[in-house]
Amino acid sequence: MDSGITKSEYFGTAQADRDSYSNDEVIVITGQAVTRATGNPRPNAALKIGFSTRGFRWFKEVTARRRGNYRYEYRPTLGLSGRFIVWAAHPDVYDLIRQDEFDLYRMYCRPSRAISGCQKRIPWDSGSICTIRVTRP
């Protein structure tokens, strides 16, 4: 991955709307493009929102609106969970910049549905053993 010092005319900020999410909740990322020389919002600026979890990084492109603000609704890929780092940056910047963090909690069970003829009802106090496989992605 390319990395290096890039002195861009502007930079971005990013913040998730909450500290934790579960299952298929939409993660709302908001922030602003800021002109480096003045500290003022930069309208209509292109930004990259960076995401990182478990050592993997990816980016989503956004454009700041006329007041320099943006909003991005992130819908995580099925099976993805864990601790995420999020940031916004000028499109020429590829480095990880820790601006905010959030957790996404998910749990999957197998079988996900009853197979014909395999469904069994067990009274709570029967002493029977039932095996359930739980996977944390």
C-alpha positions in Angstrom: 0.0 0.0 0.0 1.3 3.4 -0.9 2.1 5.7 2.0 4.0 8.9 2.4 3.9 12.5 3.5 1.2 14.4 1.5 0.6 18.0 2.3 -2.9 18.5 0.9 -4.8 21.8 0.7 -7.5 20.3 2.9 -8.2 17.4 5.2 -11.2 15.5 6.5 -12.7 14.6 9.9 -14.9 11.5 10.6 -17.1 10.4 13.5 -19.5 7.5 13.9 -22.9 8.4 15.4 -22.5 5.7 18.1 -19.8 3.7 19.9 -21.4 0.3 19.2 -23.8 -1.4 16.8 -25.3 -4.8 16.4 -26.5 -7.1 13.5 -27.6 -5.1 10.5 -27.8 -1.6 12.0 -26.7 1.2 9.6 -23.5 3.0 10.8 -23.8 6.7 10.1 -20.4 8.5 9.6 -20.4 12.3 9.6 -17.6 14.8 9.2 -16.2 17.8 7.4 -13.7 18.8 4.9 -11.4 21.5 6.4 -9.1 23.9 4.5 -5.6 23.5 6.1 -4.5 27.1 5.7 -7.5 28.7 7.3 -9.3 26.0 9.3 -12.5 26.9 7.5 -14.9 24.3 6.0 -14.1 23.4 2.4 -17.3 23.1 0.3 -17.7 20.5 -2.5 -14.4 18.8 -1.5 -13.7 15.1 -2.4 -12.8 12.9 0.6 -12.1 9.3 1.3 -13.6 7.7 4.4 -11.2 5.0 5.6 -12.3 1.9 7.5 -10.0 -0.6 9.2 -10.7 -3.8 11.1 -8.5 -6.8 11.8 -5.7 -5.4 9.8 -7.8 -4.9 6.6 -8.4 -1.4 5.2 -10.9 -0.1 2.6 -12.2 3.3 1.5 -15.4 4.9 0.4 -15.5 8.1 -1.6 -17.7 11.0 -0.5 -18.1 14.7 -1.4 -18.6 17.4 1.1 -21.7 19.6 0.6 -21.7 23.3 0.1 -20.9 23.9 3.9 -18.1 21.4 3.9 -20.1 18.7 5.7 -20.8 15.2 4.6 -22.8 12.2 5.8 -22.3 8.6 4.8 -24.4 5.6 5.7 -22.3 2.4 5.9 -24.0 -0.9 5.7 -21.4 -3.6 6.7 -21.0 -6.7 4.6 -22.6 -9.8 6.0 -20.2 -11.7 8.2 -18.1 -8.6 9.1 -17.9 -7.7 12.8 -15.4 -6.5 15.4 -13.6 -3.2 16.3 -13.5 -0.6 13.5 -11.3 2.4 13.1 -12.7 5.2 10.9 -11.2 8.4 9.4 -11.6 10.8 6.5 -8.8 12.2 4.4 -7.9 14.0 1.2 -8.1 11.5 -1.7 -4.3 11.5 -2.1 -3.8 10.3 1.5 -3.8 6.5 2.1 -2.5 6.3 5.7 -4.6 5.1 8.6 -5.6 8.1 10.7 -7.3 7.1 14.0 -10.2 9.7 14.2 -12.9 7.5 15.7 -13.7 3.9 16.6 -16.8 1.7 17.0 -17.7 -1.9 17.6 -20.0 -4.0 15.5 -21.4 -7.1 17.2 -22.9 -10.0 15.3 -23.6 -13.7 16.0 -24.5 -16.5 13.7 -26.0 -19.9 14.5 -26.1 -23.2 12.5 -28.4 -24.5 11.4 -29.9 -21.2 10.6 -33.3 -22.9 10.0 -34.8 -26.2 10.9 -34.4 -28.9 8.3 -37.5 -30.9 7.5 -37.8 -33.8 10.0 -34.9 -32.5 12.2 -36.9 -30.1 14.4 -37.0 -31.3 18.0 -38.7 -29.8 21.0 -37.0 -30.5 24.3 -38.7 -29.8 27.6 -36.6 -27.4 29.7 -36.2 -29.8 32.6 -35.8 -33.1 30.6 -32.0 -33.4 31.0 -31.6 -33.8 27.3 -28.5 -32.4 25.6 -28.9 -30.1 22.6 -25.8 -28.9 20.7 -25.8 -25.5 19.1 -22.9 -24.2 17.1 -22.3 -20.5 17.5 -19.8 -18.6 15.3 -18.5 -15.1 15.9 -17.3 -13.8 12.5 
